């Protein structure tokens, strides 16, 4: 699930993304107001999207909600199994779970809020989840198409940027997150998914090797 041509670039990129998540988390820990960067981009606490784009923003937001995200994961896992890609199915299930779990843990550790003390905001779980889906789809496409380092890396980065920007736009415009929350969510997915893909590959390879080495495994 982590094509060899991409490992050279995605490993350092994942580490860099993790550092950005930590730096932003420390910077905005315990805050309840938009930072300077947030105010420079947009008024983060204002619901500023109007029809027809509001319908697009709400549709994207639904995909990150528990019901919507569960539906998406089920469909993606089923599609992977129909394509006879069990590793991809495992990656979608585990990668999505770890991404959401990581953002949830970070929210409680950082304690940044929006619209009151009960609304933890950093990092954006919606943005992280949607970015994670795009990353996993791009990794699968890279492997199936046999793309090289340049093409594969470009596809992965383009997919993650497009997904992160789309969901980040929706969350910020709906007033659910600050822009830096969306950036933190995007970086969380960039840190979690490559590591998860590597672990899925390692586990599957070791399991296959162990089964192949069993007495009588050939018949």
C-alpha positions in Angstrom: 0.0 0.0 0.0 3.0 2.3 0.3 4.7 2.0 -3.2 8.4 1.8 -3.0 9.0 4.8 -5.3 7.1 7.0 -2.8 8.8 5.9 0.5 11.8 8.2 0.0 9.5 11.3 -0.1 6.5 10.4 2.0 8.6 9.4 5.1 10.2 12.8 5.6 7.0 14.5 4.6 5.1 12.6 7.3 7.7 13.6 9.9 7.5 17.3 8.8 3.7 17.2 8.9 3.9 15.7 12.4 6.2 18.6 13.5 3.7 21.1 12.1 0.9 19.5 14.0 2.9 19.7 17.2 4.1 23.3 16.7 0.6 24.6 15.9 -0.8 22.6 18.9 1.7 24.2 21.3 1.1 27.6 19.7 -2.7 27.5 20.1 -3.1 25.3 23.3 -5.9 26.6 25.4 -6.8 29.4 23.1 -10.5 30.3 22.4 -9.9 33.1 19.8 -8.6 33.2 16.3 -4.9 33.8 15.9 -3.2 36.4 13.7 -3.0 34.0 10.8 -6.6 33.0 11.2 -7.7 36.7 11.2 -5.6 37.4 8.2 -7.3 34.7 6.1 -10.9 35.1 7.2 -13.2 35.8 10.2 -13.1 32.2 11.4 -16.1 32.4 13.7 -18.5 33.8 11.2 -20.7 31.5 9.1 -20.0 33.3 5.8 -21.0 30.9 3.1 -24.3 31.5 1.2 -26.3 29.5 -1.4 -25.5 27.9 -3.7 -22.1 27.2 -2.2 -23.6 26.7 1.2 -25.2 23.4 -0.1 -21.7 22.3 -1.2 -20.2 23.2 2.2 -22.9 21.3 4.1 -22.6 18.3 1.9 -18.8 18.2 2.5 -19.4 18.7 6.2 -21.8 15.7 6.3 -19.1 13.5 4.9 -17.0 14.2 8.0 -19.9 13.6 10.5 -20.1 10.1 12.1 -23.0 9.0 9.9 -21.5 10.3 6.7 -18.0 9.1 7.4 -19.2 5.6 8.4 -21.1 5.4 5.1 -18.0 6.5 3.1 -15.8 4.0 4.9 -18.2 1.1 4.3 -18.5 1.9 0.6 -14.7 2.2 0.2 -14.0 -1.0 2.1 -16.6 -2.9 0.1 -15.1 -1.5 -3.1 -11.6 -2.6 -2.2 -12.9 -6.1 -1.4 -14.7 -6.3 -4.7 -11.5 -5.3 -6.5 -9.7 -8.0 -4.5 -7.5 -5.6 -2.7 -7.7 -6.8 1.0 -4.7 -4.7 2.0 -6.4 -1.6 0.7 -9.6 -2.5 2.6 -7.5 -2.9 5.8 -5.8 0.4 5.2 -9.1 2.3 4.7 -10.5 0.9 7.9 -7.4 1.2 10.0 -6.2 4.5 8.5 -9.5 6.2 8.9 -9.8 5.0 12.5 -6.3 6.1 13.4 -6.7 9.5 11.8 -10.0 10.2 13.6 -8.6 8.8 16.8 -5.5 11.0 16.6 -7.4 14.2 16.0 -9.8 13.4 18.9 -6.8 12.8 21.2 -5.1 16.0 20.0 -8.2 18.0 20.6 -8.3 17.1 24.2 -4.6 17.6 24.7 -4.5 21.0 23.0 -7.8 22.3 24.3 -8.4 25.0 21.7 -12.0 25.9 21.4 -14.4 27.8 19.1 -17.9 29.1 20.0 -17.6 28.2 23.6 -15.7 25.9 26.0 -17.4 22.7 24.9 -16.3 22.9 21.2 -12.8 21.6 20.8 -11.4 22.7 17.5 -7.7 21.8 16.9 -7.1 19.9 14.7 -10.0 19.7 12.3 -11.2 16.1 12.3 -13.3 16.6 9.2 -10.3 17.9 7.2 -8.1 15.1 8.5 -10.6 12.4 7.6 -11.3 13.8 4.1 -7.5 14.2 3.4 -6.9 10.7 4.7 -9.4 9.3 2.2 -7.8 11.1 -0.7 -4.3 10.0 0.4 -5.4 6.4 0.6 -7.1 6.5 -2.8 -4.0 8.2 -4.4 -1.7 5.5 -2.9 -3.9 2.8 -4.3 -4.0 4.4 -7.7 -0.2 4.9 -7.7 0.3 1.2 -7.0 -2.2 -0.1 -9.5 -1.0 2.3 -12.3 2.7 1.6 -11.6 3.5 5.3 -11.4 7.1 6.4 -10.8 8.4 8.6 -8.1 7.6 12.0 -9.7 4.1 11.0 -11.0 3.2 9.1 -7.9 4.3 11.8 -5.5 2.5 14.5 -7.6 -0.7 12.5 -7.5 -0.5 12.0 -3.7 0.2 15.6 -3.0 -2.4 16.9 -5.5 -5.1 14.6 -4.1 -4.3 15.6 -0.5 -4.2 19.3 -1.2 -7.5 19.2 -3.1 -9.3 17.2 -0.4 -7.8 19.2 2.4 -8.5 22.6 0.8 -12.1 21.6 0.0 -13.0 20.3 3.4 -11.0 23.1 5.1 -12.9 25.7 3.1 -16.2 24.2 4.1 -15.4 24.0 7.8 -14.0 27.5 8.0 -16.8 29.1 6.0 -19.4 27.3 8.1 -17.7 28.7 11.2 -16.9 25.3 12.6 -13.1 25.7 12.6 -10.3 28.3 12.4 -8.0 28.1 9.3 -5.1 26.8 11.4 -7.4 24.0 12.6 -7.8 22.9 9.0 -4.1 23.1 8.4 -3.5 20.9 11.5 -6.0 18.4 10.3 -4.4 18.2 6.9 -1.0 17.7 8.4 -2.4 15.0 10.8 -3.5 12.9 7.8 -0.2 13.4 6.1 1.5 12.1 9.2 -0.8 9.2 10.0 -1.6 7.6 6.6 1.9 6.9 5.2 2.9 5.4 8.6 -0.3 3.3 8.6 0.3 2.1 5.0 3.8 1.0 5.9 2.6 -0.9 8.9 -0.2 -2.6 6.9 2.5 -3.7 4.3 4.9 -4.9 7.0 2.2 -6.9 8.8 0.8 -8.4 5.6 4.2 -9.4 4.3 5.2 -11.0 7.6 1.9 -12.9 7.8 2.3 -14.1 4.3 5.9 -15.2 4.9 4.9 -17.0 8.1 2.1 -18.9 6.3 4.4 -19.8 3.4 6.9 -21.3 5.9 4.4 -23.6 7.6 4.9 -27.3 7.1 2.3 -28.5 4.6 1.4 -25.0 3.5 1.9 -26.0 -0.1 -0.7 -28.7 0.0 
